Amino acid sequence: MRVIITCGPSHEPIDGVRRLTNFSTGELGLLLAAELARAGHEVVCLKGEGAVSRVEPGAARVVEFSTNADLLARLRALCGSGARSADAVFHAAALCDYEMASAASGGAVVTAKKIPTSAGEVTLTLRPAVKLLPELRGLFPDAKIVGWKYELDGGRAEAEAKGRAQIAANATDACVVNGAAWGAGFGFVERGGGVMELADKPALCAFLARWLGARK
């Protein structure tokens, strides 16, 4: 099967030298890429430029991306690469929720390529960045698509509910939930199914390889 994995953080520029980003090492996606490559799948791993993990992805092909829009362009390119553009997509990347709209100081818009510290206090106006998960079903209509949901507030029931809401809203097949709301490890929520609890990243990757293998 041909598999696409996204991992690591995107970034959105504030100016020519500063950026907005999320914290993500990319380790989970690289571990999954290696696991699926060992299982005999053809894997393309789209990794954020800011990912610092040194995990080797095995035989997977790694392509770096920068912004949300750049990742979307790379996914569209893969979508047009043939009838079997993807049999499965694992969207684990930690993408920016916001991008820069403008910067202002003293009521005046700052247009410098590098905002000078002499500008004093600067107000940044952010707007929602492009979201990729809602685009995936249109790009890969026949693929198995798994999203990720990282939640901090509430408990496991709330995290699971948000995972199921993500599945329903984006026509995906499953969602991996984690974060403080879930607690230790990961939860795998499948459309129309129960919840599988996985203790750590290796356990999750091994499970996802089995899950995908059962769908050949």
C-alpha beads as a LAMMPS data file, in Angstrom:
LAMMPS data file: protein, C-alpha beads

216 atoms
215 bonds

1 atom types
1 bond types

-500.0 500.0 xlo xhi
-500.0 500.0 ylo yhi
-500.0 500.0 zlo zhi

Masses

1 110.0

Atoms # bond

1 1 1 0.000 0.000 0.000
2 1 1 1.106 3.573 -0.588
3 1 1 1.046 5.576 2.643
4 1 1 1.459 9.291 3.342
5 1 1 2.455 10.464 6.829
6 1 1 2.647 14.087 7.950
7 1 1 4.637 14.932 11.069
8 1 1 6.497 17.687 12.882
9 1 1 5.548 21.357 13.147
10 1 1 4.630 23.848 10.488
11 1 1 5.538 27.496 10.901
12 1 1 4.002 30.781 9.811
13 1 1 6.211 33.873 9.399
14 1 1 5.782 36.918 11.641
15 1 1 8.399 38.802 9.640
16 1 1 11.521 37.880 7.718
17 1 1 13.258 36.302 10.741
18 1 1 10.560 35.448 13.296
19 1 1 7.856 32.827 13.162
20 1 1 4.849 31.239 14.845
21 1 1 5.071 27.501 15.375
22 1 1 3.970 24.569 17.523
23 1 1 6.272 22.355 19.549
24 1 1 6.663 18.986 17.854
25 1 1 9.786 16.898 17.356
26 1 1 8.348 14.773 14.541
27 1 1 9.450 11.613 16.386
28 1 1 6.106 9.840 16.274
29 1 1 5.686 10.308 12.534
30 1 1 9.225 9.114 11.831
31 1 1 8.725 6.054 14.047
32 1 1 5.491 5.287 12.210
33 1 1 7.189 5.775 8.838
34 1 1 9.891 3.278 9.785
35 1 1 7.332 0.786 11.134
36 1 1 5.170 0.907 8.016
37 1 1 8.184 0.741 5.692
38 1 1 9.354 -2.409 7.524
39 1 1 5.888 -3.853 6.985
40 1 1 6.406 -3.480 3.230
41 1 1 4.403 -0.340 2.538
42 1 1 5.605 2.442 0.232
43 1 1 5.840 5.404 2.586
44 1 1 6.175 9.131 1.931
45 1 1 6.803 11.115 5.126
46 1 1 6.136 14.847 4.922
47 1 1 8.144 16.317 7.815
48 1 1 8.088 19.878 9.121
49 1 1 11.372 21.758 8.736
50 1 1 11.408 22.417 12.489
51 1 1 11.281 18.729 13.464
52 1 1 14.382 17.907 15.519
53 1 1 13.961 14.149 16.005
54 1 1 16.891 12.039 14.816
55 1 1 14.812 8.877 14.412
56 1 1 15.703 7.131 11.160
57 1 1 12.617 6.603 8.951
58 1 1 13.977 3.448 7.346
59 1 1 13.061 3.053 3.692
60 1 1 10.457 5.821 3.825
61 1 1 10.989 8.837 1.556
62 1 1 11.146 12.049 3.597
63 1 1 10.085 15.413 2.130
64 1 1 10.257 18.583 4.228
65 1 1 7.556 21.262 4.369
66 1 1 7.413 24.738 5.903
67 1 1 3.986 26.390 6.247
68 1 1 0.474 24.945 6.263
69 1 1 0.035 26.131 2.676
70 1 1 3.314 24.498 1.652
71 1 1 2.208 21.169 3.125
72 1 1 -1.137 21.440 1.335
73 1 1 0.667 22.071 -1.967
74 1 1 2.844 18.992 -1.420
75 1 1 -0.199 16.869 -0.623
76 1 1 -1.914 18.113 -3.769
77 1 1 1.165 17.168 -5.782
78 1 1 1.043 13.641 -4.341
79 1 1 -2.687 13.497 -5.011
80 1 1 -1.978 14.080 -8.700
81 1 1 0.823 11.530 -8.920
82 1 1 -1.269 8.657 -10.215
83 1 1 -4.300 6.457 -9.602
84 1 1 -2.727 5.059 -6.430
85 1 1 -1.741 8.402 -4.991
86 1 1 -2.442 7.102 -1.459
87 1 1 -4.109 4.125 0.142
88 1 1 -3.737 5.642 3.622
89 1 1 -2.940 9.047 5.129
90 1 1 -1.778 9.517 8.726
91 1 1 -2.008 13.242 9.496
92 1 1 0.095 13.655 12.654
93 1 1 1.665 17.043 11.855
94 1 1 1.331 19.810 14.468
95 1 1 0.115 22.613 12.237
96 1 1 -0.317 26.279 13.106
97 1 1 -3.854 27.336 13.944
98 1 1 -3.067 30.995 13.194
99 1 1 -1.023 33.049 10.753
100 1 1 0.023 36.699 10.671
101 1 1 -2.445 39.272 9.447
102 1 1 -0.574 42.444 10.462
103 1 1 1.766 44.050 12.989
104 1 1 1.200 47.507 14.432
105 1 1 3.067 49.862 16.738
106 1 1 1.593 53.081 18.109
107 1 1 -1.445 52.625 15.893
108 1 1 0.650 52.437 12.693
109 1 1 1.093 49.278 10.638
110 1 1 4.670 47.990 10.643
111 1 1 5.789 47.038 7.133
112 1 1 9.511 46.397 7.710
113 1 1 10.802 43.005 6.604
114 1 1 12.249 42.678 10.117
115 1 1 10.210 44.360 12.843
116 1 1 12.743 46.609 14.646
117 1 1 13.007 46.481 18.437
118 1 1 12.990 50.290 18.314
119 1 1 9.298 50.019 17.399
120 1 1 8.656 49.328 21.081
121 1 1 5.471 47.486 21.964
122 1 1 4.059 45.717 18.904
123 1 1 0.542 44.341 18.492
124 1 1 0.225 41.296 16.270
125 1 1 -3.116 40.534 14.633
126 1 1 -3.545 36.866 13.776
127 1 1 -6.077 35.184 11.522
128 1 1 -6.955 31.475 11.265
129 1 1 -4.484 29.533 9.134
130 1 1 -5.608 27.101 6.458
131 1 1 -6.677 23.755 7.949
132 1 1 -5.588 20.627 6.122
133 1 1 -7.611 17.827 7.679
134 1 1 -10.884 18.988 6.039
135 1 1 -9.096 18.885 2.654
136 1 1 -7.829 15.307 2.865
137 1 1 -10.994 13.412 1.926
138 1 1 -11.345 15.460 -1.251
139 1 1 -7.694 14.903 -2.146
140 1 1 -7.654 11.191 -1.311
141 1 1 -11.271 9.991 -1.651
142 1 1 -10.516 6.264 -1.382
143 1 1 -7.797 6.380 1.287
144 1 1 -8.003 5.389 4.917
145 1 1 -7.442 8.687 6.736
146 1 1 -6.370 9.012 10.375
147 1 1 -6.240 12.375 12.123
148 1 1 -4.706 13.391 15.454
149 1 1 -6.327 15.281 18.337
150 1 1 -4.132 16.762 21.075
151 1 1 -6.224 17.974 24.005
152 1 1 -5.263 19.636 27.295
153 1 1 -8.608 20.361 28.980
154 1 1 -11.035 17.830 30.452
155 1 1 -10.489 14.091 30.778
156 1 1 -10.535 10.955 28.639
157 1 1 -14.248 11.106 27.935
158 1 1 -13.932 14.662 26.614
159 1 1 -10.852 13.765 24.545
160 1 1 -12.631 10.781 23.020
161 1 1 -15.703 12.900 22.250
162 1 1 -13.558 15.472 20.458
163 1 1 -11.865 12.706 18.491
164 1 1 -15.239 11.388 17.364
165 1 1 -16.368 14.908 16.472
166 1 1 -13.236 15.312 14.357
167 1 1 -14.013 12.081 12.505
168 1 1 -17.588 13.161 11.801
169 1 1 -16.644 16.683 10.719
170 1 1 -13.840 15.640 8.365
171 1 1 -15.065 12.290 6.987
172 1 1 -11.972 10.541 8.330
173 1 1 -11.752 6.907 9.409
174 1 1 -10.114 7.261 12.803
175 1 1 -8.439 9.656 15.216
176 1 1 -5.483 9.292 17.558
177 1 1 -6.074 11.271 20.771
178 1 1 -3.440 12.283 23.313
179 1 1 -2.350 15.130 25.564
180 1 1 -3.075 15.986 29.192
181 1 1 -6.809 15.396 28.733
182 1 1 -6.185 11.798 27.657
183 1 1 -3.329 11.201 30.065
184 1 1 -0.485 8.747 29.544
185 1 1 -0.204 7.067 26.167
186 1 1 -2.647 7.353 23.289
187 1 1 -6.194 6.488 22.391
188 1 1 -7.237 5.210 18.962
189 1 1 -10.825 6.114 18.146
190 1 1 -12.302 4.467 15.054
191 1 1 -15.450 5.496 13.204
192 1 1 -18.283 3.344 14.476
193 1 1 -15.972 1.481 16.842
194 1 1 -14.579 1.549 20.349
195 1 1 -11.386 3.008 21.756
196 1 1 -8.043 1.211 21.817
197 1 1 -5.610 2.318 24.540
198 1 1 -1.912 2.301 23.576
199 1 1 0.796 2.741 26.204
200 1 1 3.428 4.648 24.214
201 1 1 4.681 5.627 20.745
202 1 1 6.139 2.209 19.803
203 1 1 2.911 0.490 20.857
204 1 1 0.852 2.964 18.837
205 1 1 3.022 2.513 15.737
206 1 1 2.860 -1.288 15.979
207 1 1 -0.917 -1.126 16.365
208 1 1 -1.344 1.215 13.385
209 1 1 0.766 -1.118 11.237
210 1 1 -1.501 -4.036 12.176
211 1 1 -4.619 -1.908 11.653
212 1 1 -3.485 -0.888 8.197
213 1 1 -2.352 -4.406 7.265
214 1 1 -5.812 -5.728 8.053
215 1 1 -7.248 -3.339 5.443
216 1 1 -5.190 -4.462 2.445

Bonds

1 1 1 2
2 1 2 3
3 1 3 4
4 1 4 5
5 1 5 6
6 1 6 7
7 1 7 8
8 1 8 9
9 1 9 10
10 1 10 11
11 1 11 12
12 1 12 13
13 1 13 14
14 1 14 15
15 1 15 16
16 1 16 17
17 1 17 18
18 1 18 19
19 1 19 20
20 1 20 21
21 1 21 22
22 1 22 23
23 1 23 24
24 1 24 25
25 1 25 26
26 1 26 27
27 1 27 28
28 1 28 29
29 1 29 30
30 1 30 31
31 1 31 32
32 1 32 33
33 1 33 34
34 1 34 35
35 1 35 36
36 1 36 37
37 1 37 38
38 1 38 39
39 1 39 40
40 1 40 41
41 1 41 42
42 1 42 43
43 1 43 44
44 1 44 45
45 1 45 46
46 1 46 47
47 1 47 48
48 1 48 49
49 1 49 50
50 1 50 51
51 1 51 52
52 1 52 53
53 1 53 54
54 1 54 55
55 1 55 56
56 1 56 57
57 1 57 58
58 1 58 59
59 1 59 60
60 1 60 61
61 1 61 62
62 1 62 63
63 1 63 64
64 1 64 65
65 1 65 66
66 1 66 67
67 1 67 68
68 1 68 69
69 1 69 70
70 1 70 71
71 1 71 72
72 1 72 73
73 1 73 74
74 1 74 75
75 1 75 76
76 1 76 77
77 1 77 78
78 1 78 79
79 1 79 80
80 1 80 81
81 1 81 82
82 1 82 83
83 1 83 84
84 1 84 85
85 1 85 86
86 1 86 87
87 1 87 88
88 1 88 89
89 1 89 90
90 1 90 91
91 1 91 92
92 1 92 93
93 1 93 94
94 1 94 95
95 1 95 96
96 1 96 97
97 1 97 98
98 1 98 99
99 1 99 100
100 1 100 101
101 1 101 102
102 1 102 103
103 1 103 104
104 1 104 105
105 1 105 106
106 1 106 107
107 1 107 108
108 1 108 109
109 1 109 110
110 1 110 111
111 1 111 112
112 1 112 113
113 1 113 114
114 1 114 115
115 1 115 116
116 1 116 117
117 1 117 118
118 1 118 119
119 1 119 120
120 1 120 121
121 1 121 122
122 1 122 123
123 1 123 124
124 1 124 125
125 1 125 126
126 1 126 127
127 1 127 128
128 1 128 129
129 1 129 130
130 1 130 131
131 1 131 132
132 1 132 133
133 1 133 134
134 1 134 135
135 1 135 136
136 1 136 137
137 1 137 138
138 1 138 139
139 1 139 140
140 1 140 141
141 1 141 142
142 1 142 143
143 1 143 144
144 1 144 145
145 1 145 146
146 1 146 147
147 1 147 148
148 1 148 149
149 1 149 150
150 1 150 151
151 1 151 152
152 1 152 153
153 1 153 154
154 1 154 155
155 1 155 156
156 1 156 157
157 1 157 158
158 1 158 159
159 1 159 160
160 1 160 161
161 1 161 162
162 1 162 163
163 1 163 164
164 1 164 165
165 1 165 166
166 1 166 167
167 1 167 168
168 1 168 169
169 1 169 170
170 1 170 171
171 1 171 172
172 1 172 173
173 1 173 174
174 1 174 175
175 1 175 176
176 1 176 177
177 1 177 178
178 1 178 179
179 1 179 180
180 1 180 181
181 1 181 182
182 1 182 183
183 1 183 184
184 1 184 185
185 1 185 186
186 1 186 187
187 1 187 188
188 1 188 189
189 1 189 190
190 1 190 191
191 1 191 192
192 1 192 193
193 1 193 194
194 1 194 195
195 1 195 196
196 1 196 197
197 1 197 198
198 1 198 199
199 1 199 200
200 1 200 201
201 1 201 202
202 1 202 203
203 1 203 204
204 1 204 205
205 1 205 206
206 1 206 207
207 1 207 208
208 1 208 209
209 1 209 210
210 1 210 211
211 1 211 212
212 1 212 213
213 1 213 214
214 1 214 215
215 1 215 216
